[in-house]
Amino acid sequence: MDERRHLPAGRKAQLATYVAETGQVTVGELAERFGVSIDTVRRDLDQLSADGVLVRTYGGAVSNSTLARSDRAVDQRLSLQEQEKEKIAALAAELVQDGATIMINGGTTTLALARELRQHRDLTVATNNLLIPAALPPTAIRDIYVFGGAVRSLTLATIGPVSFRGAPGGPDLDISCDLALIGVGAISADAGYTTSNLNEAAMMQEMISRAARVAILADSSKFGRRLFAQVSELGAADFLITDAPPPADLRDALAAGDVKVITA
C-alpha cells in the first residue's frame, strides 16, 4: 500500500482491526502489511494504546481480547510474548546463585526461566509447575520438589499448600527458600500483583512469605491491569523483572515500595 494514499485515521482503524483479529503482532509485521515506516507504526500503536484500543508491548502490540483471556491453556500462552519471556528469563537467571534454594510458581515465563538455568549448579528447586522438572537442566539441579494438591489441567500446575510432610501422619516441615521467582497475570499501581485464580493467589502468597528475596516476572503487557485475586502489594517483592519500563504511575508506586525494576 502507498502510505501517501491513506489518511492516518483510516490507517489506524484498519491497523486496530487487524490487531484485534490477529491477537498479537509485531511492529515489523504491521509496517510491511500496511506499507508504512516502522516509526509510523510505532506512533499509531502508541496512540491506539493511549486510547485503550490495544495494549502496546515491546516490539509490537496485543489485542485487548487476547489479554482478557487470562485463563488460556498453557499451549496457547506459550506462543504469546515469546521473545519478551526469554529476555525476562535470562535476567531472572542472573539473580539465582549456585547452591541456592528457589521456589518457582506455575506459568510460561517461569518455565522459560527454568530453561535458562543451564549454567547454574547445585540448585534445590521447589515448584507447583508440573512442566518445570523436565525443563530444568540436569547439571544444574541437586534436588527437585513438587508441591502437592489438585492439578489445574488448564495450566498444568498444582494448587495446594506450600508444604511437605516429614513422615506419614506427621506435622508439616518448616520450609523456606533463598529466592522465590513468581510469574503474575497483572500488575497495577493500586492493586499490586494479581492473578485470575483464587487458590493460585493463595499459593503464590505463601511462596512469597517463605522467601528471603522475591522476584516478580511479568512482561509489559501485564502493566496497568487487574485480575480477580490479589497476590500481594507491590512492596512484597524485591525485584520486578520485565521487558520494558513501566508507565509513570506504576514506576512511581514500585519505587515507593522499594522494588528494583530490572528491564531487558
N, C-alpha and C positions, 0 to 999 in steps of 0.2 A: 504494500500500500504506500501511496505518496503522502508523506507527513503533511505537506502543504495543503492537501485537499481535505483534511479532516479538522473540523473545529475542535478545540480542546474538550468542550463539554460533551460532544458526541463521542469522541475517542474514549474519554473517561467512562462514559456509560457502557460502551462496548467492552472496555477493559474490566469493569466491575462485573459485568455479566459473565465474562469468560472465567474470572477467578471464582465466582460463585458456582459455575458449572464444573470447573476442574478441581476445586478444593484447595490445591496448593500449587504455586507457580514460582518460577524464578524471574528475576529482572531480565536476564538474557533471553529467556523464552518469550517474554512479552514484547521485548524490543524487536525480535525477529518476526513475531506474528503480526504486529501492528505497523512494522516498517518505520519505527521511530528510534531515536537515540536512547542509550542507556540512561542519560541524565533526564530525558523527558519522562521516561517510565518511572524513574525514582520520584520525580516531582508529582506525577499523577498518583502514585501509590501513597505518598505522604499525605496528599490532600484527601484521598479516599479513606485513609486510616483516621485522619483527624475528623472526618465526617461520620465515622463509625460504620462505614460500609464494609470494611475488611480489617484484618489485623496485619500490620506491617511486621515483617520478620527480617532478620539479617539475610540479605541477598534475594528477597522476594516478598511474598505475601501469602496469607492463608485466609480462606473464607470463614465468615462467622459461623456458618452451619457446620463446617468441619470441626471447629473448635468446640462447638456446643455438644458434640457427641463425645463427652468426656469418658464414657464407658465403652469405648471401642475395644474390640478384641485385640490381643497382642499382635497378631499378624498384620492387622491394619495399621496399628500405631508404629510398627517397625519401619514403615515406609514414610512416615511423617518426620520432617526436620532432621533427616539422617545426618547431614553434614554438621549441623549445629550440635547434635548429640555427641558426635565423635569429638568435636572440639572441646565440649564440656567435659567429656570423659577423660580426655588427655590431661586437662588441667586438674581435675579431681584426683587423678592418679598421683600427681605430684605431691599431694597432701599426705599420702599414705606412706608411712615409714616401714622399712623392713622390720619384721618381728612384731608388728602391731596386731592388735585385735580390733577388727572392724565389724560393724553391722551395716547391712545393705538391705533396703526395702525393695518391694516389687516395682516393676516399671521397665521401660525400654531404655531410658537414659542410664539407669543404674546397670542394666545389662551391658551397655556399651562400656561402662566403667570396668566391669569385670574382665572384659577382653583386653583392657589397657594395662593390666597388672602383670604383664609377662616379664617385665624387668625386675619385679619385686621377688623377695624371698621370705620364707618362714612366717607367712601370714596366717592368722586364725580368722576365719570368716563365719559370721552367723547371719542368716538371711531368711526371709519368708518368700523369696523369689525362686520358684522351682526351676527356672531356666539358668540360674547362676552357677550351680555346681558344675554343670557340663561346660559352661563358658569360661570358667576360671582356668588359667594356665596351670597345669600340674606342678611345674617347677616353682611356682610362687607360693604354694599352699602347704601349711603344716597340718591344719585341721579345718574341716568344714562342718557346720551345724545348720540344720534347717528347722526353723520353728514349726511346731505342730499346729493343728487346728483344722478348720474347714477350708477346703480348697475352692477358690473362685476360678471356675473354668475360663471365664472371660479374660482374666488377667494372668492366669497360671501362677497365682500367689496364694499362700495360706493366710488365713485370718484367725488370730487367736492370741493367747498371752505370750509375751516375750519372756519365756522361762523354760527351764528344763528340770526334770525330776532327777534327784541323785540316786534314788532307788525306788522300786515299785512300792507305791503307797507312802513314800517318804515325802518330806517337805520339798518345796521348790528350792533349787540352788540360787544363791545370790550371784548374779552375773553383771558384768559391766564391760565397756569397751573403750578403747582409746579414741575412736573416731566413728561417728555414725554418718553415713552417706545416704541422704534421703531425697528421693525424687518426689516432687509435688505436682498437683494438677493446676494450681493457680497461685498467684501472689498479688496482693494489693496492699496499699499503704494502710488502709483501715482494718482489713480482715486478716492480714498476715498470710500465712501459708494454709491453703485449703485443699481438700480433695473431695471426690464425689461420693465416697462410701463411708458411712459412719463407723463401722467396725475397723476399716482400714485406717481411719484417722486415729482411732484409739490405739492401734498397734504402733503407728508412727510416733505418737506422743510418748509411748513407753520406750521406744528405741532412743528417742531424744533424751529422755530423763536418765538413761543408763550410760550416756556417753560423756567422756571428758571434753570432747570437742564435737561440734556438729557442722556439717556442710550440707547445704541445700543445693540440689542440682535441678535447674529449670531453664529451658530455653526462653527466648524473649517473647514468644507467642503466649506465654503464661502471664505476662505482666498486665496489671490493671484489671484482673478478672477475679471473681469469687465463685467457688463451688460450694456444695451443700454443707460440708463439715469442716470446721477449723481444726487444723493440726496444731498450730501454736502461733503465738505472736511473733513478729519479725525478730525481736531481740533474743529469742531462744536459740538462734543459730549464731555460730561464729563466722561462717562464710556463706556467701551466695555465689555459686559458680554458674555463669551464664555466657551467652554468645554475643551479647550486645549491651551497652549501657542502659540501665533502667530509665524510665521517664522521670522528670524532675521530682514529682511528689513522692514516688516510691524511693528514689535515690535519697531524698532528704529523710524519709522515715527509716530507711535502713541505716543511715549514718547516725540518727538519733538512738537507734537500738544497738549501736556499736557493732554492726555487721560489716565485715570486709567483703566488698564486691570484687570478684575475680572474673575478668572477661577475656575472651579469646583475643 
